[in-house]
């Protein structure tokens, strides 16, 4: 029996929703205020990776936005699917945090739903195709409470984003999710934990015959799906279960609830998911081993009982990609 799709991932994976106890590197109220957006020099043509030069640390307490290059295309509306690239910098450390130009090539396709990272919605909605938009804001406004420790952005840092709006795409009706994995069964790698099932439902992972954490981000396929390949910017519908290595019970799962839904490949979930689910095919079942650096970093996730040294294992069923 099929189950209704959830509106968004309700577990502990969505970084923008987590109350991470990250200590920001930004200033306290007693320190001198940082510089405004006008202190930053941004060079380069729209569509090409920008060269960003800082002139002192930035103050993101008051959001500033400017269209550096004006396009003449359609105005971007809430809910549209947009082709874009972006560069993110830490306004306190004056260092690059993320660039989609160097992430793997190609533009990113992002559906501007309420679940998309706030800085992308702020920079795109109401602006035009062809625009290069620069946004200076706080980490809370850009990513939600806790900042993005995995990108080197603490919860008190300023965030500088340069966003190139390259085009819009016609919204395609979503494909209904599968009831479960569908495709060719594969023999999992020897390092992987064994699935624990009850009544055909996955309830946990057994690490008896699994290897000790390798410190690397690795994956193995249990079912190779016969659907389309997952692309960055798509919204995935998945069932999943996550468990810390050698723990007796999972810290989160969706198999007993509704499938989870979230954008992939755009920094909305932990890095290990973005890196290892993009390129898989719909219908696949995979097991992921995710070291701290590709999970919740040195801070961990207190809400889920995850320490900064914990290696995470997930089984994930990819049910749809829209």
DASUL-V188822 format. One record per residue. N is the residue number from 1. SS is DSSP state (alpha for helix, beta for strand, coil for the rest). PHI is phi in whole degrees, -180 to 180 (* if undefined). BURIAL is I if it has 9 or more other C-alpha atoms within 8 Angstrom, else O. Layout:
BEGIN
N&SS&PHI&BURIAL / N&SS&PHI&BURIAL
END
This chain:
BEGIN
1&coil&*&O / 2&coil&-77&O / 3&coil&-116&O / 4&coil&-66&O / 5&coil&-81&I / 6&coil&-80&I / 7&coil&-73&O / 8&coil&-161&O / 9&coil&-66&I / 10&coil&-98&O / 11&coil&-85&O / 12&coil&-99&I / 13&coil&-85&O / 14&beta&-72&I / 15&alpha&-65&I / 16&alpha&-70&I / 17&alpha&-99&O / 18&coil&-85&I / 19&coil&-92&O / 20&coil&-69&I / 21&coil&-89&O / 22&coil&-84&I / 23&coil&-88&O / 24&coil&-72&I / 25&coil&-94&I / 26&coil&-73&I / 27&coil&-81&I / 28&coil&-93&O / 29&coil&-64&O / 30&coil&-83&O / 31&coil&-87&O / 32&coil&-64&O / 33&coil&-64&O / 34&coil&-81&O / 35&beta&-83&I / 36&coil&-86&I / 37&alpha&-59&O / 38&alpha&-63&O / 39&alpha&-80&I / 40&coil&-93&I / 41&beta&-107&O / 42&beta&-123&O / 43&beta&-117&O / 44&coil&120&O / 45&coil&-85&O / 46&coil&-62&I / 47&coil&101&O / 48&coil&-112&O / 49&coil&-60&I / 50&coil&-76&I / 51&beta&-103&O / 52&beta&-111&O / 53&beta&-121&O / 54&coil&-90&I / 55&coil&-127&O / 56&coil&100&O / 57&coil&-66&I / 58&beta&-101&I / 59&coil&-109&I / 60&coil&-102&I / 61&coil&-67&O / 62&coil&-115&O / 63&coil&-64&I / 64&beta&-124&I / 65&beta&-142&I / 66&beta&-149&O / 67&beta&-90&I / 68&beta&-78&O / 69&beta&-126&I / 70&coil&-93&I / 71&coil&-93&I / 72&coil&-125&O / 73&coil&-90&O / 74&coil&-66&O / 75&beta&-77&I / 76&coil&-79&I / 77&coil&-112&O / 78&coil&-57&O / 79&coil&92&O / 80&coil&-73&I / 81&beta&-97&I / 82&beta&-120&I / 83&beta&-92&I / 84&beta&-155&I / 85&beta&-134&I / 86&beta&-149&I / 87&beta&-125&I / 88&beta&-123&I / 89&beta&-126&I / 90&beta&-87&I / 91&coil&-72&I / 92&coil&-91&I / 93&coil&-82&O / 94&coil&63&I / 95&beta&-121&O / 96&beta&-66&I / 97&beta&-105&I / 98&beta&-161&I / 99&beta&-143&I / 100&coil&-72&I / 101&coil&-66&I / 102&coil&-102&O / 103&coil&-78&O / 104&coil&160&O / 105&coil&85&O / 106&coil&81&O / 107&coil&-81&I / 108&beta&-100&I / 109&beta&-104&I / 110&beta&-127&I / 111&beta&-88&I / 112&coil&-82&I / 113&coil&-87&O / 114&coil&-67&O / 115&coil&-88&O / 116&coil&-74&I / 117&coil&-51&I / 118&alpha&-56&I / 119&alpha&-66&I / 120&alpha&-70&I / 121&alpha&-62&I / 122&alpha&-62&O / 123&alpha&-79&I / 124&alpha&-103&I / 125&coil&-62&I / 126&coil&93&O / 127&coil&-97&I / 128&beta&-112&I / 129&coil&-60&I / 130&coil&102&I / 131&coil&-74&I / 132&beta&-112&I / 133&beta&-112&I / 134&beta&-115&I / 135&beta&-133&I / 136&beta&-116&I / 137&beta&-155&I / 138&beta&-85&I / 139&alpha&-64&I / 140&alpha&-63&I / 141&alpha&-71&I / 142&alpha&-78&I / 143&alpha&-125&I / 144&coil&100&I / 145&coil&-58&I / 146&coil&103&I / 147&coil&68&I / 148&beta&-136&I / 149&alpha&-55&I / 150&alpha&-67&I / 151&alpha&-100&O / 152&coil&79&O / 153&beta&-115&I / 154&coil&-82&I / 155&coil&-79&I / 156&coil&-120&I / 157&coil&-82&I / 158&beta&-81&I / 159&beta&-122&I / 160&beta&-111&I / 161&beta&-125&I / 162&beta&-114&I / 163&beta&-121&I / 164&beta&-102&I / 165&beta&-92&I / 166&beta&-102&I / 167&beta&173&I / 168&beta&-125&I / 169&beta&-125&O / 170&coil&-66&O / 171&coil&-70&O / 172&coil&-98&O / 173&coil&-54&O / 174&coil&-65&O / 175&coil&-82&O / 176&coil&-60&O / 177&coil&-72&O / 178&coil&-70&I / 179&coil&-79&O / 180&coil&-179&O / 181&coil&-60&I / 182&coil&-145&I / 183&beta&160&I / 184&beta&-95&O / 185&beta&-67&O / 186&coil&-126&O / 187&coil&-80&O / 188&coil&-69&O / 189&coil&-63&O / 190&coil&-65&O / 191&coil&-76&O / 192&coil&-76&I / 193&coil&-69&I / 194&beta&-93&I / 195&beta&-74&I / 196&beta&-103&I / 197&beta&-126&I / 198&beta&-137&O / 199&coil&62&O / 200&coil&82&O / 201&beta&-109&O / 202&beta&-71&I / 203&beta&-120&I / 204&beta&178&I / 205&beta&-124&I / 206&beta&-107&I / 207&coil&-97&I / 208&coil&-54&O / 209&coil&-104&I / 210&coil&-82&I / 211&coil&-79&I / 212&coil&-73&O / 213&coil&-51&I / 214&coil&-87&O / 215&coil&81&O / 216&coil&-117&O / 217&coil&-86&I / 218&beta&-134&O / 219&beta&-147&I / 220&beta&-138&I / 221&beta&-100&I / 222&beta&-97&I / 223&beta&-135&I / 224&beta&-92&I / 225&beta&-63&I / 226&coil&-101&I / 227&coil&-95&O / 228&coil&-72&O / 229&beta&-73&I / 230&coil&-77&I / 231&coil&-114&I / 232&coil&-58&I / 233&coil&97&I / 234&coil&-75&I / 235&beta&-99&I / 236&beta&-92&I / 237&beta&-113&I / 238&beta&-140&I / 239&beta&-107&I / 240&beta&-154&I / 241&beta&-143&I / 242&beta&-120&I / 243&beta&-147&I / 244&beta&-68&I / 245&coil&-52&I / 246&coil&68&O / 247&coil&-74&O / 248&coil&-89&O / 249&coil&-148&O / 250&coil&-71&I / 251&coil&-93&I / 252&beta&-166&I / 253&beta&-166&I / 254&coil&-121&I / 255&coil&-63&I / 256&coil&-93&O / 257&coil&-124&O / 258&coil&-108&I / 259&coil&-57&I / 260&beta&-95&I / 261&beta&-138&I / 262&beta&-166&I / 263&beta&-70&I / 264&coil&-122&I / 265&coil&80&I / 266&coil&-125&I / 267&coil&82&O / 268&coil&-85&I / 269&beta&-120&I / 270&coil&-58&I / 271&alpha&-57&I / 272&alpha&-59&I / 273&alpha&-70&I / 274&alpha&-57&I / 275&alpha&-73&O / 276&alpha&-108&I / 277&alpha&-98&I / 278&coil&-63&I / 279&coil&97&O / 280&coil&-73&I / 281&beta&-108&I / 282&coil&-61&I / 283&coil&103&I / 284&coil&-77&I / 285&beta&-122&I / 286&beta&-131&I / 287&beta&-114&I / 288&beta&-113&I / 289&beta&-110&I / 290&beta&-123&I / 291&coil&-72&I / 292&alpha&-53&I / 293&alpha&-62&I / 294&alpha&-105&I / 295&coil&-114&I / 296&coil&-108&I / 297&alpha&69&I / 298&alpha&-66&I / 299&alpha&-76&I / 300&coil&72&I / 301&beta&-141&I / 302&alpha&-60&I / 303&alpha&-57&O / 304&alpha&-99&O / 305&coil&75&O / 306&beta&-103&I / 307&coil&-87&I / 308&coil&-68&I / 309&coil&-105&O / 310&coil&-80&I / 311&coil&-92&I / 312&beta&-103&I / 313&beta&-121&I / 314&beta&-130&I / 315&beta&-107&I / 316&beta&-132&I / 317&beta&-106&I / 318&beta&-89&I / 319&beta&-98&I / 320&beta&-165&I / 321&beta&-141&I / 322&coil&-126&O
END
